[in-house]
């Protein structure tokens, strides 16, 4: 647990995953419960982004990780049907070509997309909790 305090910025996820599996050996990073936690985490980040507490790079990195992490998660779908977290909506494309030159003023689409998707994420969490 104390590794988190001294870990480089982008190593938190790995540490938290190791903690999760130590506490709950059956934990699966693609489970529905993990997806609900990821959605709650994203809501927190969206609110922080909308309050200018974090950068677009921070939120886009997390959205990319969520997008990749739950793509094709086991959800008892028919063969050849790939699962995609519907609660993300089209946020995956909101960060396309995201780079250090973006600001809130020159990338207003990201803020608009996050604001419009926020209630859908909350609704999905409520219907799956």
Buried (B, 14 or more C-beta within 10 A) or exposed (E): EEEEEEBEEEEEBEBBEEBBEEEEEEBEBBBBEBBBBBBBBBBEBBEBBBEEEBBBEBBBBBBBEBBEBBEEBEBEEEEEEEBBBEBBBEBBEBBEEBEEEBEEEEBEEBBEBBEEBBEBBBEBBEEEE
